[in-house]
Amino acid sequence: MANIVFYGDSITDAGRDRTASAHLGFGYPTIVSGRLSVEAPEKDFFVNLGISGNRIVDLYAQINGVLNAKPDVVSILIGVNDVWHKFACQNGVATDKFEKVYSLLLDEIYEAYPNVKIMLFEPFVLKGPATEVMYDDFRADVEDKAKAVKRVAEKYNIPFIPLQEKLDSLYNPENPTYWLRDGVHPTHAGHTLIADAWIETYNKFFKD
């Protein structure tokens, strides 16, 4: 049985009940676990360690949660709060530090579990109620974080899953909250899009 860990911020957290380890929230981790569980019953065990508000420095500080889960597969989606917190509370993370800490995070996971399989997701943003006032600057910084995530993925030769271009192609300014309800947090349709990308990547690179 493979232990599959989802790691990230509120997009991954998705309202999970932190008092019940089996509760994966209402987002893409639940969609992924449901589909994989139907395809291969009782083959995998799923753990959601997403926490709302997390930045990359928080993921690094909370790394024991990942290590204690004895992961076989880890997916990471992080970056938007490293930008959002800069605008909301002057507590963001600069891109050079973001990239450095991301590498430290992976180093520690690989040190503990050399054979673990890791995939990194691109952070994303659309124009919406929470982002439209500072959208141009917000978008530019998220794109910088996305480039950093891609560089980290290339450094470790692991899958990088792009999401921004797909969301841009689907975005309808007449219905701007269809995919991301506020410009950051996915709707059910948005979570399904992420889950589809997750499963496609898993099947391509990691499936036995």
C-alpha positions in Angstrom: 0.0 0.0 0.0 1.3 3.4 -1.0 1.0 6.4 1.3 0.0 9.5 -0.7 0.5 12.9 0.9 -1.1 16.1 -0.3 0.9 19.2 1.0 0.1 22.9 0.7 -2.1 25.7 1.7 -5.9 26.4 1.8 -6.3 25.1 -1.7 -5.2 21.7 -0.5 -6.7 22.0 2.9 -10.1 22.7 1.4 -12.0 22.6 4.7 -10.7 19.3 6.0 -11.5 18.2 9.5 -8.1 18.2 11.2 -9.5 16.1 14.1 -10.2 13.3 11.7 -7.1 12.1 9.7 -9.3 10.3 7.2 -11.1 13.5 6.2 -9.5 15.0 3.1 -11.6 18.1 2.8 -13.8 19.1 -0.1 -11.2 19.7 -2.8 -8.9 18.0 -5.2 -7.4 15.5 -2.6 -10.8 14.0 -2.1 -11.5 13.8 -5.9 -8.1 12.2 -6.4 -8.5 9.7 -3.6 -12.0 8.7 -4.8 -10.9 8.1 -8.3 -7.8 6.1 -7.4 -9.7 4.1 -4.8 -12.2 3.0 -7.4 -9.5 2.1 -9.9 -7.5 0.2 -7.2 -9.5 -0.6 -4.1 -7.5 -0.6 -0.8 -4.2 0.0 -2.6 -3.4 3.5 -1.4 -3.7 5.5 1.9 -4.3 9.2 1.5 -3.2 12.0 3.9 -4.1 15.7 3.5 -1.6 18.0 5.3 -2.7 21.2 3.7 -3.1 24.1 6.1 -4.9 27.3 5.2 -2.6 30.3 5.1 0.6 28.3 4.6 3.6 29.8 2.8 6.7 27.9 1.8 8.4 28.7 5.1 5.4 27.2 6.9 5.6 24.0 4.9 9.3 23.8 5.9 8.5 24.4 9.5 5.8 21.7 9.4 7.9 19.1 7.6 7.6 16.5 10.5 4.0 15.9 9.5 5.1 14.8 6.1 8.0 12.7 7.4 5.8 11.0 10.0 3.3 10.0 7.3 6.1 7.8 5.8 5.2 9.0 2.3 5.6 7.1 -1.0 4.2 10.0 -3.0 4.1 13.7 -2.1 2.3 16.4 -4.1 3.0 20.0 -3.2 1.0 23.0 -4.2 2.3 26.3 -2.6 3.1 29.8 -3.6 0.0 32.0 -3.7 0.2 33.0 0.0 3.8 33.9 -0.4 2.4 36.6 -2.6 -0.9 37.3 -1.0 0.5 37.9 2.4 2.8 40.5 1.0 -0.2 42.6 -0.1 -2.4 41.7 2.8 -0.1 41.9 5.8 3.4 42.6 4.6 4.4 39.1 5.4 5.1 37.6 2.0 8.2 35.6 1.0 10.6 37.0 -1.7 11.1 34.7 -4.7 14.8 34.0 -4.0 14.0 32.9 -0.5 10.9 31.0 -1.7 13.1 29.0 -4.1 15.8 28.4 -1.5 13.4 27.1 1.2 11.5 25.0 -1.4 14.8 23.2 -2.1 15.5 22.8 1.6 12.1 21.2 2.0 12.8 18.7 -0.8 16.3 18.0 0.5 14.9 16.9 3.9 12.1 14.8 2.5 14.6 13.0 0.2 17.1 12.6 3.0 14.5 10.7 5.0 12.9 8.9 2.1 15.3 8.6 -0.9 12.8 6.7 -3.0 9.8 9.0 -2.5 8.0 10.3 -5.6 7.3 14.0 -5.6 5.3 16.2 -7.9 5.2 20.0 -7.8 2.2 22.1 -8.9 2.3 25.5 -10.3 0.8 28.3 -8.2 -1.9 30.3 -10.0 -4.2 33.3 -9.8 -7.0 34.8 -11.8 -8.8 38.2 -11.6 -11.5 37.9 -8.9 -13.0 39.6 -5.9 -9.8 39.0 -3.7 -7.3 39.9 -6.4 -8.7 42.4 -8.8 -7.6 45.6 -7.0 -3.9 44.7 -7.2 -4.1 42.1 -9.9 -1.3 43.1 -12.2 1.3 43.1 -9.3 -0.2 40.0 -7.8 -0.1 38.1 -11.1 3.5 39.2 -11.8 4.7 37.9 -8.4 2.7 34.6 -8.7 4.3 34.1 -12.1 7.7 34.6 -10.5 6.9 32.0 -7.9 5.7 29.7 -10.6 9.0 30.0 -12.5 10.8 29.3 -9.2 8.8 26.1 -8.7 9.6 25.0 -12.2 13.3 25.6 -11.6 13.1 23.5 -8.4 11.3 20.7 -10.3 14.0 20.7 -13.0 16.8 20.7 -10.3 15.4 17.5 -8.8 14.2 16.0 -12.1 10.6 15.7 -10.9 7.3 16.5 -12.5 6.1 20.1 -12.7 2.4 20.4 -13.3 1.4 23.7 -15.0 -2.1 25.1 -14.2 -2.0 28.8 -15.0 -2.2 28.5 -18.8 -5.1 26.1 -18.6 -7.0 28.4 -16.2 -6.3 31.4 -18.4 -7.7 29.6 -21.4 -10.9 28.8 -19.6 -11.3 32.1 -17.9 -14.5 34.0 -18.8 -14.6 37.7 -17.6 -18.4 37.5 -17.7 -18.3 34.7 -15.1 -14.9 35.3 -13.4 -15.7 33.1 -10.3 -16.5 29.9 -12.2 -13.1 28.3 -11.7 -11.7 30.3 -8.7 -14.4 31.7 -6.5 -12.3 34.7 -5.4 -9.4 34.6 -7.8 -7.4 32.2 -5.6 -9.6 29.4 -4.2 -11.0 26.9 -6.6 -14.6 26.0 -7.0 -15.6 22.4 -7.4 -14.9 22.8 -11.1 -11.5 24.2 -10.3 -10.7 21.5 -7.9 -11.7 18.9 -10.5 -9.3 20.5 -13.0 -6.5 20.2 -10.5 -7.5 16.6 -9.7 -7.4 15.7 -13.4 -3.9 17.2 -13.7 -2.8 15.3 -10.6 -4.1 11.9 -11.8 -2.7 12.5 -15.3 0.8 13.2 -13.8 0.5 10.2 -11.4 -0.4 7.8 -14.2 2.3 9.1 -16.5 5.2 9.1 -14.0 4.4 7.1 -10.9 1.8 4.4 -11.6 3.1 0.9 -11.3 
